[in-house]
Structures are given as structure tokens and as C-alpha cells.
Amino acid sequence: QVQLVESGGGLVQPGGSLRLSCTASTLIFDYYAMGWYRQGPGKERELVASISNTGSTSYADSVKGRFTISRDNAKKTVYLQMTSLKLEDTAVYYCKGSYYGSTYWGQGTQVTVSP
């Protein structure tokens, strides 16, 4: 069983920045595709950004140009750098790891954007 532990959430004003981290317990993190999802109040969970095991990235249209996903395989960690945060970015952010049909989720970290 792989454990994913997120950190870095918090309260930030509109226009501010946060960096989320997700650290995995697996020894083969390099092979995992990783993603960040979020679920806002009253909304369904949605994909925010993903990064493949080779480093290819993709983003939801709503965060393009503002968020950056990256990974450090040596630290078994995936990051989500969030800038120019908006009120609508308020959500619980979840990390997901996938490898050959197995999927693992973190417990989530709350991001609140408020004046």
C-alpha cells in the first residue's frame, strides 16, 4: 500500500501564492504518474494538473499560466506551485499516484483563498 502525504495548504489572499507538496512512500516513485485534483464546496472533484513519469505535464484550462506541477524523484515528491490565486481556487487539494492500474490518493490539504 502506497501512502501519499500532502502538505502546504492554508489561507491566502487573492493574488497570493502557495506551494503544495505530496510525498510518496513507494520505492518506485519514478515510475508513477502523478496528479493534483481539487474539490471545491458543492463541486465534484476535478483534475488540476498532472505529470507523467517522464515529466510531461498537462493542466486544466482554469489554472494554465498560474499553476505549475513538478516532481523531484529523489525526494519522491510532487509539487504544485500556485500563483495568482483566485477565490474560486478554494478547495481541498488531493494528490493522486497511478502505476499500472493501481491508484492511490492522499488525504487532501485545504486551500482557502479569501480577502
N, C-alpha and C positions, 0 to 999 in steps of 0.2 A: 504494500500500500504506500503510495507516494503522498507526502504531505506538502502542501503549498501554504506558505505563511506570508500574508500581505502586511504591509506597514506603510506609513506615510500620509494617511488620510488626516483630515482635520477641517477646521473652519478657516475660510479665506474670503477676502473681499473680492468683488467683481474686478477683473483685470489682473488679479494676482496669479501666483504660480504655486504648484505643488509637485512633488515627485513621489510617485508610488513605487514601492519595491515588492517583489514577490520572490521568495527564496524557496527552492525545492529541496526535498530530502533525497531525491534519486541520484544514483551514481552516474546515470547515463543522461544527464540533463541535456547534453549536446544534441541528442537525437530527438528531443521533444520540440514540437511546435507549441508555441505559447501565445496566449491571447489575454486581453483585458476586456471584460464586459462590465456593464453597469445596469443597475435597475433603479430608476427614479421612483418617487412616490406615485403610486397608482399606475405605474407603467410596467411593461414587460421588460425582461432582461434583453439587452441588445449588445451586439459586438461593437467595441470601440476601436480596437486596433489589434493586429496580430503580427507575429513574426515567425517565420519558418525556421527549421533547424539550420538552414543555410544563410539566414539573415534577411530574406525577403520580407518586406513589410507591406501592410495594407491598412487603410483607415476608413472609418465611417466618414461620410461627407461632412457631417456636423462638426468634426474635430480636425479635419485636414488643415494643415498650416498652423495649428495651435498645439497639438499633442504630438509627442514623439515616443515611439516604442523602441527599446533597445534591449540587448541582452549581454551579460557577462558570463560566459560558460564556466570560467574558472571559479566564479563565485556562485554558480548555479542560481543566478538571479536574473529576473527580467524587470525592466523599469518602464514606467510611464511618466514621462515629463509632460506636465500640463501647464500651459501658459495661457494668458488672456482668458482666464476662466470667466464663465458666464453663469448667471443664476440657474439656467437650465442644465448646467453640468452637475448640479446637485444630485447625488445618487450614492448608492452603495456600489463600490467597485470591486469586482471579483477577478481573480486570476484563474486561468484555465491552462492546463497542460495536457497535450494529447500525444500518444505514441502508439501506433499500430492498433487503433481501435479502442485503446484504453484512454479514458478521460478522467481527469482529476480537477477538483475545484478547491480554491481557498475559501476561507471563512468570510471574506469580504472586509472592506475597510470603508468607513463613511467619509464622503467628501461633501462638505456643505459650503456653498457659495452664497454669501449673504452680506448686505451692506453693513 
